[in-house]
């Protein structure tokens, strides 16, 4: 094809579609032409969710009642499945009333988004290779032809990854798990202890006789770490059965070898916490549920650095490859920037990354951007309302920030970026200050029991629950200020927070005046 697109997005999953939707909204607002194309290997959008999770139930919240109208932005904090649109026409609540929806509801919602917002998607288009031409444009080679673009966004999601273990071919991969009756009254080993492995265990818990889950690391529970990629309570039934001695076990071990034996397999395990003990255990069935890696093989000839043993591409704070300009990533593939810290591996996190990316691309394409201005009299309430209601800050804690520019009289709302982008990329103009606001957790990991953390009312430095953090950058450096945690995250109508916020803003204004006088 001879047409040069402004942006080509690979993948019509949630990350790719969110990028497309926000970019199209910006083009419409700016009255600019946008040459956009989304390519998708499946027959419809969200093809990953036609198969995953294997047992059908998502673990992303679909909370219907929040005390606010469902279109209010605070309600967005508790809807972990919907994509973000200005008109909020299409939301998961219209497809499922379950707290944890079925995967089919997500697929239906994503395809309705494509139709409603007329997103230009070409289906059954397999991404095969990528090259750069002499002008720096990207050529995306597919089974349907070659597409050329100035800016390439890879949102191809994750693919199942088998570990390198001798005899791994004797296992059943997670995507191919058998019907539960095939495990009846058998000894079953599941490789992995994450949500996929726990989901498999839960499905056959009342079919298998003895079941064990094995991996080198101990189980991490999401309620302890505040990381939703760790094991969720809905999937943790096997842990109960292990602790209550009900024919279940969790093994911290390395799998050395799997070999056929009689009507099953002998598995050699090297225990992590048993002073070097090595043991051979027998199982009738073995399931491998060891996780996923990024689908970026079609970039291999460009040379792409990766993180975490190839799991994620290495990115700059603007979601751009560290190796190639104008090659961006969206969706789960942005999680290398905050792996096991915040939520870019999940829809309710990466949808905000996609919004940020779309705004950055709109700027590169020359789309006009209008910014809201706030007076000195209004800024206190404006910021406290953000802490009160903002879904972006709440669902990407310590990672996504809202930035303001201050010139002594007016505050300009510059929108959202990542914290690292604020710290290392944004430039402070002479005679101005930059302020970033965020919601962040304290150091919860220093407490043994996260359900029994002592509080110190009035001591802001002791806040470990999610709470407001404000950073101000000048050409002299960075200042940081925090507000005390609140059980229900209500800051706007609390005089204590108004007083603290007012004192901090007065300090900023005073320091600004002193700098100007100098």
Residue pairs with C-beta under 8 A, 6 or more apart in sequence:
1 145
1 146
1 147
1 148
2 148
3 35
3 148
4 35
4 137
4 148
4 149
4 150
5 35
5 36
5 37
5 147
5 148
5 149
5 150
6 34
6 35
6 36
6 149
6 150
6 151
6 365
7 23
7 34
7 35
7 36
7 37
7 149
7 150
7 151
7 152
7 153
7 361
7 365
8 36
8 37
8 38
8 39
8 138
8 140
8 147
8 149
8 151
8 152
8 153
9 16
9 19
9 20
9 36
9 37
9 38
9 39
9 153
9 155
9 330
10 16
10 38
10 39
10 127
10 140
10 152
10 153
10 154
10 155
10 156
10 298
11 38
11 39
11 40
11 154
11 155
11 156
11 157
11 330
11 331
12 38
12 39
12 40
12 42
12 44
12 45
12 46
12 47
12 110
12 114
12 119
12 121
12 123
13 45
13 46
13 47
13 48
13 49
13 110
13 155
13 157
13 331
14 46
14 83
14 106
14 110
14 331
14 347
14 350
14 351
15 155
15 157
15 330
15 331
15 332
15 333
15 334
15 350
15 351
15 353
15 354
16 38
16 40
16 153
16 155
16 330
16 331
16 354
17 38
17 45
17 83
17 110
17 113
17 114
17 119
18 83
18 84
18 330
18 350
18 351
18 354
18 355
18 358
19 153
19 155
19 330
19 354
19 357
19 358
19 361
20 36
20 38
20 119
20 358
21 83
21 84
21 85
21 113
21 117
21 119
21 358
22 84
22 354
22 355
22 358
22 359
23 34
23 36
23 358
23 361
23 362
24 34
24 36
24 117
24 119
25 85
25 86
26 358
26 359
26 362
26 367
26 369
27 33
27 34
27 36
27 362
27 367
29 367
30 362
30 367
30 368
30 369
32 365
32 366
32 367
32 368
34 365
36 120
37 120
37 122
37 147
37 149
38 119
38 120
38 121
38 122
39 121
39 122
39 125
39 127
39 140
39 142
39 147
40 47
40 121
40 122
40 123
40 124
40 125
41 47
41 124
41 125
41 126
41 127
42 50
42 123
42 124
43 123
43 124
44 50
44 107
44 111
44 123
45 107
45 110
45 111
45 113
45 114
45 121
46 106
46 107
46 110
46 111
47 107
48 157
48 158
49 103
49 104
49 106
49 107
49 110
50 103
50 107
51 175
52 103
52 175
53 59
53 103
53 195
53 196
53 199
54 174
54 175
54 177
54 196
54 199
54 200
55 199
55 200
55 202
55 203
56 102
56 103
56 104
57 100
57 101
57 102
57 103
57 199
57 234
58 81
58 100
58 101
58 102
58 103
58 106
59 100
59 195
59 228
59 232
59 234
59 235
60 80
60 81
60 100
60 101
60 346
60 347
60 348
61 78
61 79
61 80
61 81
61 99
61 100
61 348
62 79
62 80
62 81
62 92
62 93
62 96
62 97
62 98
62 99
62 100
62 101
63 75
63 78
63 79
63 99
64 70
64 93
64 97
66 72
66 74
66 75
66 77
66 78
68 74
68 75
69 75
70 79
70 91
70 93
71 88
72 389
73 389
73 390
73 391
74 388
74 389
74 391
76 82
76 84
76 391
77 391
77 394
77 395
79 91
79 92
79 93
79 348
80 346
80 347
80 348
80 395
81 92
81 101
81 106
81 109
81 347
81 348
82 90
82 91
82 92
82 93
82 109
83 90
83 110
83 113
83 347
83 351
84 351
84 352
84 355
85 113
85 117
89 116
90 109
90 112
90 113
90 116
91 109
92 101
92 105
92 106
92 109
94 109
95 101
95 105
95 106
95 108
95 109
96 102
96 105
98 105
100 234
113 119
114 121
122 144
124 144
125 142
125 143
125 144
126 142
126 143
126 144
127 140
127 141
127 142
127 156
127 298
128 141
128 142
128 143
128 298
129 141
129 298
129 301
130 138
130 139
130 140
130 141
130 152
130 298
130 299
130 301
130 302
131 138
131 139
131 141
131 301
131 302
132 138
132 139
132 302
132 324
133 139
133 148
136 325
136 326
137 148
137 149
137 150
138 148
138 149
138 150
138 151
138 152
138 326
138 327
139 146
139 147
139 148
140 146
140 147
140 148
140 149
140 152
141 298
150 326
151 326
151 328
151 361
151 364
151 365
152 326
152 327
152 328
153 328
153 329
153 330
153 357
153 361
154 296
154 299
154 313
154 327
154 328
154 329
154 330
154 333
155 329
155 330
155 331
155 333
155 354
156 294
156 295
156 296
156 298
156 331
156 333
157 294
157 295
157 331
157 332
157 333
158 292
158 293
158 294
158 295
158 332
158 333
159 292
159 293
159 294
159 295
160 173
160 174
160 175
160 291
160 292
161 290
161 291
161 292
161 293
162 168
162 171
162 173
162 288
162 290
163 191
163 255
163 288
163 290
165 191
165 255
165 256
165 257
165 258
166 256
166 257
166 258
167 257
167 258
167 259
167 265
168 258
168 288
170 258
170 259
170 260
170 265
170 286
171 191
171 258
171 286
171 287
171 288
172 178
172 285
172 286
172 287
172 288
173 287
173 288
174 192
174 196
174 197
174 200
174 287
174 288
174 289
174 290
177 200
177 203
177 287
178 285
180 203
180 204
180 207
181 207
182 285
183 204
183 207
183 208
183 285
184 207
184 208
185 207
185 208
185 209
186 208
186 209
186 264
186 283
186 284
186 285
187 208
187 209
187 210
187 211
187 264
187 282
187 283
187 284
187 285
188 204
188 208
188 210
188 211
188 212
188 283
188 284
188 285
188 286
188 287
189 211
189 212
189 213
189 214
189 267
189 281
189 283
189 285
189 286
189 287
190 197
190 200
190 201
190 211
190 212
190 213
190 214
190 286
190 287
190 288
190 289
191 197
191 213
191 214
191 215
191 255
191 286
191 287
191 288
191 289
191 290
192 213
192 214
192 215
192 288
192 289
192 290
192 291
193 213
193 214
193 215
193 217
193 218
193 219
193 231
193 250
194 229
194 230
194 231
194 289
194 291
195 229
195 231
195 232
195 235
196 289
196 291
197 213
197 215
197 287
197 289
197 290
198 213
198 231
198 235
198 236
198 237
198 238
198 239
199 235
199 289
200 287
200 289
201 211
201 213
201 237
201 238
201 248
202 235
202 237
202 238
204 211
205 211
205 237
205 238
205 241
205 248
208 247
208 285
209 247
210 247
210 248
210 249
211 238
211 247
211 248
211 249
212 248
212 249
212 250
212 251
212 281
212 283
213 238
213 249
213 250
213 251
214 250
214 251
214 252
214 253
214 255
214 269
215 251
215 252
215 253
215 290
216 252
216 253
216 254
216 272
217 252
218 250
218 252
219 231
219 239
219 250
220 227
220 230
220 231
221 230
221 231
221 233
221 236
222 228
222 229
222 230
222 231
222 232
222 233
223 233
223 450
223 451
224 230
224 450
225 340
225 444
225 445
226 441
226 444
227 340
227 341
227 342
227 343
228 343
228 346
229 340
229 343
229 345
229 346
230 340
231 239
238 248
238 250
239 250
240 246
241 247
241 248
242 248
242 249
242 250
251 269
251 271
252 271
252 272
252 273
253 269
253 270
253 271
253 272
254 269
254 270
254 272
255 267
255 268
255 269
256 268
256 269
256 270
256 278
257 267
257 268
258 265
258 266
258 267
258 268
258 286
259 265
259 266
260 266
261 282
263 284
264 282
264 283
264 284
264 285
265 282
265 283
265 284
265 286
266 280
266 281
266 282
267 280
267 281
267 282
267 283
267 286
268 278
268 279
268 280
269 278
269 279
269 280
269 281
270 276
270 277
270 278
271 277
271 278
271 279
291 311
292 311
293 310
293 311
294 306
294 310
294 311
294 312
294 313
294 332
294 333
296 304
296 306
296 313
296 333
299 327
302 323
302 324
302 327
303 323
304 313
304 314
304 321
304 323
304 324
305 313
305 314
305 321
305 322
305 323
306 312
306 313
306 314
306 336
307 313
307 314
307 336
307 339
308 336
308 339
311 336
311 339
312 333
312 334
312 335
312 336
312 339
313 321
313 329
313 333
313 336
314 321
314 322
314 323
314 336
315 321
315 322
315 329
315 334
315 336
315 337
316 322
317 337
317 417
317 418
317 420
317 421
317 424
317 425
318 328
318 357
318 360
318 418
318 421
318 425
319 328
319 329
319 330
319 334
319 337
319 353
319 356
319 357
319 360
320 326
320 327
320 328
320 329
321 327
321 328
321 329
328 357
328 361
330 350
330 353
330 354
330 357
331 350
331 354
332 344
332 345
332 346
332 350
334 344
334 350
334 353
335 344
335 345
335 350
337 344
337 399
337 418
337 420
338 344
338 396
338 399
339 345
341 398
341 399
342 349
342 396
342 397
342 398
342 399
343 349
343 350
343 395
343 396
344 350
344 353
344 396
344 399
348 395
349 395
349 396
349 399
352 391
352 392
352 395
352 396
352 400
352 416
353 396
353 400
353 418
355 392
355 416
356 400
356 415
356 416
356 417
356 418
359 369
359 415
359 416
362 369
363 369
371 412
371 413
371 414
371 415
372 412
372 413
373 410
373 411
373 412
373 413
374 382
374 404
374 410
374 411
374 412
374 413
375 409
375 410
375 411
376 409
376 410
376 411
376 505
376 509
379 404
379 411
379 505
380 498
380 501
380 502
380 505
381 492
382 411
382 413
383 437
383 470
383 501
384 491
384 492
384 497
384 498
384 501
385 492
386 393
386 402
386 437
387 393
387 437
387 439
387 468
387 483
387 489
387 491
387 492
388 489
388 490
388 491
388 492
390 402
390 439
392 400
392 402
392 416
393 400
393 401
393 402
393 437
393 438
393 439
394 439
394 466
394 489
397 438
397 439
397 440
397 441
397 466
398 419
398 438
398 439
398 440
398 441
398 469
399 418
399 419
399 438
400 416
400 417
400 418
400 419
400 438
401 416
401 417
401 418
401 419
401 422
401 436
401 437
401 438
401 471
402 413
402 415
402 416
402 436
402 437
402 438
403 413
403 414
403 415
403 416
403 417
403 422
403 426
403 434
403 435
403 436
404 411
404 412
404 413
404 414
404 434
404 435
404 436
404 437
405 411
405 412
405 414
405 429
405 432
405 433
405 434
405 435
406 412
406 432
406 433
406 434
406 435
406 508
406 512
407 431
407 432
408 431
408 509
408 512
408 513
408 516
411 435
417 425
417 426
419 436
419 438
422 434
422 436
422 471
422 473
423 471
423 473
423 478
426 434
426 473
428 434
428 473
428 474
428 475
430 475
431 516
433 472
433 473
433 474
433 508
433 512
434 472
434 473
434 474
435 470
435 471
435 472
435 473
435 508
436 470
436 471
436 473
437 468
437 469
437 470
437 471
438 468
438 469
438 470
438 471
439 466
439 467
439 468
439 469
439 489
440 466
440 467
440 469
441 464
441 465
441 466
441 467
442 462
442 463
442 464
442 465
442 467
442 485
443 464
444 450
444 453
444 464
447 453
447 464
453 464
453 465
455 462
456 462
457 484
458 484
459 484
460 482
460 483
460 484
460 500
461 482
463 482
463 484
463 485
464 485
465 485
465 487
466 485
466 489
467 482
467 483
467 484
467 485
467 486
468 482
468 483
468 491
468 497
469 480
469 481
469 482
469 483
470 480
470 481
470 482
470 483
470 504
471 478
471 479
471 480
471 481
472 478
472 479
472 480
472 481
472 508
474 511
474 515
476 515
481 504
483 491
483 497
483 500
483 501
484 496
484 497
484 500
486 494
486 497
491 497
